[in-house]
Amino acid sequence: MAKNFLIFALSLRNFPLDITAFIRELLFGHDCVIVPGFGGFIGNYTPARIDKKSGTFYPPVKQISFNRNLNHNDGLLVGRISGTSGINYGDARSIVEEFVIDIRRKLEKGEKIVFDHIGSFINNQEGNIQFEPDPSSNYHLDSYGLESFQLSPLEGYNVRTRIIRPVSKDPQRQASVRKILWRAAVIVPLLSVLVIVPLKTDLFRSKVETTNMNPLVSAEFEQNKKAVDEGVKTDEVKPEEIIPPVVEDKPEVKIVEPVVSETGTYVLITGSFKSEENARSQVNTLKAQGFTPEIVVAPNGFYRVYAIACSDMNTALAKKDSIEAEFPGA
């Protein structure tokens, strides 16, 4: 029995397994990997930093430390060896124990034990295990491919100093003139359209005919002005000589044509309309106030509404002053 155990132990010592490779693999995915009977490797995260003195930029890193008090078997390392190598759990645990015995024996002799890409072990003067991590190893997966680099700061450069550059004023003036011309080229056509469109079309005209209370309108005003300048007396309309036209379905309003008469008759015109309907509306208003209005068709086609007819100018002017409050421009 003892002979068989000795043969098994010798075979374990020569077993071609690299325990440190399993430890390195586990350190990438775990923050603590325990070697039963020896101690635990702990991963400590350190964020990216800058060494201002040397100008060196360091990426985030997971540094490894060692705690010899964490020596219980949590099953992580032994289970990984068993599952990867295809041996049973008990044999894997025996391999780890043999590995730890060999390390302790070498440390007691004063030898230095090196775990590749992890760190080195040595016994200090008090006989305690002292661990020195490998500074070139980084077990932080997010920093894969990132290395530290050095960048020298710019010398003699003050970011608080304002850069002043002489600039000629001619380009600015040319740019401003060009901008003004461009705006004028856009605005002038728009203003022309806004002025011409309402004059040439009925776009902004109201569908309701407006009433012009001033009898001197457009062409009629020009004709009367010319007649006064030449000393020609305008035609006078005499009510009794006006021939009333035939009006269908509207007998209540009389529309007469102007006839030249030798006797002078003055009529008080209260409105001149282009629409016959608007003229009739004012006639009804005058009738409601006690007048006897009539409609006269002017030479320019407008419908003149007069309230009363007088035989002399003074009477007509007096009536005009009284009725003008109700009908401005009479």
Sequence and secondary structure as in RCSB ss.txt:
>XXXX:A:sequence
MAKNFLIFALSLRNFPLDITAFIRELLFGHDCVIVPGFGGFIGNYTPARIDKKSGTFYPPVKQISFNRNLNHNDG
LLVGRISGTSGINYGDARSIVEEFVIDIRRKLEKGEKIVFDHIGSFINNQEGNIQFEPDPSSNYHLDSYGLESFQ
LSPLEGYNVRTRIIRPVSKDPQRQASVRKILWRAAVIVPLLSVLVIVPLKTDLFRSKVETTNMNPLVSAEFEQNK
KAVDEGVKTDEVKPEEIIPPVVEDKPEVKIVEPVVSETGTYVLITGSFKSEENARSQVNTLKAQGFTPEIVVAPN
GFYRVYAIACSDMNTALAKKDSIEAEFPGA
>XXXX:A:secstr
 HHHHHHHHHHHHT    HHHHHHHHHHH SEEEETTTEEEEEEEE  EEETTTTEEE  EEEEEEETT  S  S
HHHHHHHHHHT  HHHHHHHHHHHHHHHHHHHHTT  EEETTTEEEEE TTS EEEEE TT    GGGTT   EE
    TT  TTS       SHHHHHHHHHHHHHHHHHHHHHHHHHHHHHHHSSSS  SS   B  S  HHHHHHHH
HHHHTT     B GGG      SS TTS EE   B SS  EEEEEEEESSHHHHHHHHHHHHHTT   EEEE TT
S EEEEEEEESSHHHHHHHHHHHTTTSTT 
